[in-house]
Amino acid sequence: MSSLFEESANPESIERGQEKRPLAARMRPRTLEDIVGQDHILGEGKLLRRAIEADRLSSIILYGPPGCGKTSLAEVIALTTKRAFDRSSGVLSNVAGLRQSLEAAKQRRVVSGRETILFIDEIHRFNKAQQDVLLPYVEEGAVTLIGATTHNPFFFINNPLTSRSQIFQLEPLNTDAVAKLLQRALASSQGLGGRNIRMDADAVVHLAAVCEGDGRRALNALEIAALTTPAGEDGGIHITRRVTEESIQKKAVLYDHDEDGHYDTISAFIKSVRGSDPNAALYWLAKMLYAGEDPRFVARRLVILASEDIGNADPRGLSVAVAALHAVDFVGMPEARIALAQATTYLATAPKSNAAYRGLEAAAADVREGRTLPVPRHLRSTGSKRAAREFGHQGYQYVHDFDGHFVDQEYVPTSKVYYEPSAEGYEEVIRKRIAHWNSLRKPRKTGETPPADPEQR
């Protein structure tokens, strides 16, 4: 009778064990070329790729959402650099076990000269004592630390450790990258390649869209679909969009990410906010997020709208929109949808004005059409007092020397009005203020400058 260890060393049992592993585990990349997405740090010529290929990697922390490839990248680094690979977890490890791994790596380096990569998944779960244990080993180079975390390392990892490591942020996989993973799994002998599976194009698109950038989640759903779908008369398995909806428990909505559905929905969303209908705006927001739209795209559009359609009628609108954009980046989905809903409803119910944007467009049209005007002499840079006298750059009146912090002087040699505030919201206050200033101004011919002030500011 063979022992457990003898059986585990048998090639046939190893192969059977590989087949029983989840699809996501079987499809882990083996080389840098196998990794999809993350071109911003792994593209040709990028710092991290050069360091890996030259085997000059120092300690790093990989920060990104679940399923974006942090563990896969760590394993590829170990294979590419030919270093020993030891792994730990912020959930399971204790100080004693951590010290044992670190001392073993230190001895390996002394005895054989071989470097060790210590990969710690969910490193943010290590307490301060555990993180402090790592410091001397990382500092002396006994191990090359690769930490993986879904939490912002600057908040959840000790400063001494982050200062000794380079931090790389991984992005959620885009739909093209996830679709590539799915198609690779269907074709690969390590995956589902030998099972006569046919998957419809719209099923791939749906699964790639609703997994929200999580490659592991997409592969798990594909495996469920493949294992639970009955074979047809020809013995093959046909995965339709309806099958993927059931496997991931999320119904598909009519929303093509790069065609009419995408542009029509975001258009309806923006026009609903502009039209002061918060209910319609929330519906279109919910549809976009449900369909897997990038929340940062929605937040950026809200920032534009806050200036274009609300402007100075409610100056706080821009602050709310920008805060939502930062919240989306900091918090991530699904909680980021709450900040988006707050910004959407605030902007939809805010007073509206496009006066600032309209005024800029009018001024820009004058510039484009060649109506370039000289800067009045009293507004030009003075340099030294001597230069101001010789070039005639004098006469500027410092507004804070006058009552009401206002003085009648020319700032541009034209009487054309570009900014006409509306009577909406805070712009009503601005409109009255401008009217008051205009009542203090004397009629002036274009190009006329006020008398020189004795003290040039």
DAJO-V220722 format. One record per residue. RES is the residue in one small letter. SS is DSSP state (hx for helix, st for strand, lp for the rest). Layout:
res:ss
RES:SS
RES:SS
This chain:
res:ss
m:lp
s:lp
s:lp
l:hx
f:hx
e:hx
e:hx
s:hx
a:hx
n:lp
p:hx
e:hx
s:hx
i:hx
e:hx
r:hx
g:hx
q:hx
e:hx
k:hx
r:lp
p:lp
l:hx
a:hx
a:hx
r:hx
m:lp
r:lp
p:lp
r:lp
t:lp
l:hx
e:hx
d:hx
i:lp
v:lp
g:lp
q:lp
d:hx
h:hx
i:hx
l:hx
g:lp
e:lp
g:lp
k:lp
l:hx
l:hx
r:hx
r:hx
a:hx
i:hx
e:hx
a:lp
d:lp
r:lp
l:lp
s:lp
s:lp
i:st
i:st
l:st
y:st
g:lp
p:lp
p:lp
g:lp
c:lp
g:lp
k:hx
t:hx
s:hx
l:hx
a:hx
e:hx
v:hx
i:hx
a:hx
l:hx
t:hx
t:hx
k:lp
r:lp
a:st
f:st
d:st
r:st
s:st
s:st
g:lp
v:lp
l:lp
s:lp
n:lp
v:hx
a:hx
g:hx
l:hx
r:hx
q:hx
s:hx
l:hx
e:hx
a:hx
a:hx
k:hx
q:hx
r:hx
r:hx
v:hx
v:hx
s:lp
g:lp
r:lp
e:lp
t:st
i:st
l:st
f:st
i:st
d:st
e:lp
i:hx
h:hx
r:hx
f:lp
n:lp
k:hx
a:hx
q:hx
q:hx
d:hx
v:hx
l:hx
l:hx
p:hx
y:hx
v:hx
e:hx
e:hx
g:lp
a:lp
v:lp
t:st
l:st
i:st
g:st
a:st
t:st
t:lp
h:lp
n:lp
p:hx
f:hx
f:hx
f:hx
i:lp
n:lp
n:hx
p:hx
l:hx
t:hx
s:hx
r:lp
s:lp
q:st
i:st
f:st
q:st
l:lp
e:lp
p:lp
l:lp
n:lp
t:hx
d:hx
a:hx
v:hx
a:hx
k:hx
l:hx
l:hx
q:hx
r:hx
a:hx
l:hx
a:hx
s:lp
s:lp
q:lp
g:lp
l:lp
g:lp
g:lp
r:lp
n:lp
i:st
r:st
m:st
d:lp
a:hx
d:hx
a:hx
v:hx
v:hx
h:hx
l:hx
a:hx
a:hx
v:hx
c:lp
e:lp
g:lp
d:lp
g:hx
r:hx
r:hx
a:hx
l:hx
n:hx
a:hx
l:hx
e:hx
i:hx
a:hx
a:hx
l:hx
t:hx
t:lp
p:lp
a:lp
g:lp
e:lp
d:lp
g:lp
g:lp
i:st
h:st
i:st
t:lp
r:hx
r:hx
v:hx
t:hx
e:hx
e:hx
s:hx
i:hx
q:lp
k:lp
k:lp
a:lp
v:lp
l:lp
y:lp
d:lp
h:lp
d:lp
e:lp
d:hx
g:hx
h:hx
y:hx
d:hx
t:hx
i:hx
s:hx
a:hx
f:hx
i:hx
k:hx
s:hx
v:hx
r:hx
g:lp
s:lp
d:lp
p:hx
n:hx
a:hx
a:hx
l:hx
y:hx
w:hx
l:hx
a:hx
k:hx
m:hx
l:hx
y:hx
a:lp
g:lp
e:lp
d:lp
p:hx
r:hx
f:hx
v:hx
a:hx
r:hx
r:hx
l:hx
v:hx
i:hx
l:hx
a:hx
s:hx
e:hx
d:hx
i:hx
g:hx
n:hx
a:hx
d:hx
p:lp
r:hx
g:hx
l:hx
s:hx
v:hx
a:hx
v:hx
a:hx
a:hx
l:hx
h:hx
a:hx
v:hx
d:hx
f:hx
v:hx
g:lp
m:lp
p:lp
e:lp
a:hx
r:hx
i:hx
a:hx
l:hx
a:hx
q:hx
a:hx
t:hx
t:hx
y:hx
l:hx
a:hx
t:lp
a:lp
p:lp
k:lp
s:lp
n:lp
a:hx
a:hx
y:hx
r:hx
g:hx
l:hx
e:hx
a:hx
a:hx
a:hx
a:hx
d:hx
v:hx
r:hx
e:lp
g:lp
r:lp
t:lp
l:lp
p:lp
v:lp
p:lp
r:hx
h:hx
l:hx
r:lp
s:lp
t:lp
g:lp
s:lp
k:hx
r:hx
a:hx
a:hx
r:hx
e:hx
f:hx
g:lp
h:lp
q:lp
g:lp
y:lp
q:lp
y:lp
v:hx
h:hx
d:hx
f:lp
d:hx
g:hx
h:hx
f:lp
v:lp
d:lp
q:lp
e:lp
y:lp
v:lp
p:lp
t:lp
s:lp
k:lp
v:lp
y:lp
y:lp
e:lp
p:lp
s:lp
a:lp
e:lp
g:lp
y:lp
e:hx
e:hx
v:hx
i:hx
r:hx
k:hx
r:hx
i:hx
a:hx
h:hx
w:hx
n:hx
s:hx
l:hx
r:lp
k:lp
p:lp
r:lp
k:lp
t:lp
g:lp
e:lp
t:lp
p:lp
p:lp
a:lp
d:lp
p:lp
e:lp
q:lp
r:lp
